[in-house]
Amino acid sequence: MARKLHYFNVNGLAEPIRYILHYAGQKFEDVQYDFKKWPIQTVKDSLPYGQLPMYEEGGKTLNQSLAIARYIAVQANLLPADVWEQAELDAVVFNIYDFWSKVVVFIKETDPVKKAAFKKEILEEFINFFFNRFEKELKKNNGYFGKKLSWADFVFVGIVEATNLFLGIEVQKQFPTVNALVTKVRSLPGVKEYIAKRTPYQV
Ligand SMILES: N[C@@H](CCC(=O)N[C@@H](CS)C(=O)NCC(=O)O)C(=O)O
């Protein structure tokens, strides 16, 4: 079955999806649009909500990064069978995205003074608030969000990397259990080879 993932030539919200597809050994076309040339109006107009990522499979399309990641993850056996445990992981990914929403405000800010102030707030407040909690959850759960490898771990590492890219930091270095998880996910079969080959992203 032909699979296509449409996103920009940066990691961002599509990278966990790319990681899961590579980990699962699923062949797919990784369609990348130049972030710096966006909006490419013909592409934007063709998207259901004008945004990326968008996933295509067997003539059907799916938007929303978490819906796509979860769908791919089910096929890669990266969700627990128990529905309560599934809901707990859903909560984890929404918590991760709550952190990411702070970074998005920073990315979108065009006023340099406000942008610098917001960066300071992320570095001094939001990272501490969220990452201390992530660290605690990981410690409690054997180094993973759901006691063993799941889609939430992939989503998390993708968001860590996107945060690093846009803020010019290595946020995981301040949190040992977070750092260990990032290293583990990046070393997974399929993911490791993909990382070695991918073009380094720039913003
Ligand atoms: N909630 C959506 C957000 C998608 C989103 O914000 N996409 C951004 C890139 S990360 C985008 O397409 N920006 C370009 C635009 O809005 O024109 C998701 O998780 O997929």
The ligand as an ORCA input file, in Angstrom:
! r2SCAN-3c Opt
* xyz 0 1
  N      -2.630     20.579     15.414
  C      -1.941     20.423     14.155
  C      -1.035     21.617     13.993
  C      -0.408     21.619     12.622
  C       0.517     22.808     12.462
  O       0.565     23.729     13.306
  N       1.260     22.804     11.358
  C       2.169     23.866     11.080
  C       3.606     23.335     11.036
  S       4.101     22.595     12.535
  C       1.869     24.425      9.689
  O       1.393     23.731      8.815
  N       2.199     25.704      9.509
  C       2.053     26.373      8.251
  C       0.747     27.064      8.089
  O      -0.067     27.119      9.027
  O       0.524     27.597      6.997
  C      -1.140     19.098     14.176
  O      -0.753     18.647     15.267
  O      -0.939     18.517     13.098
*
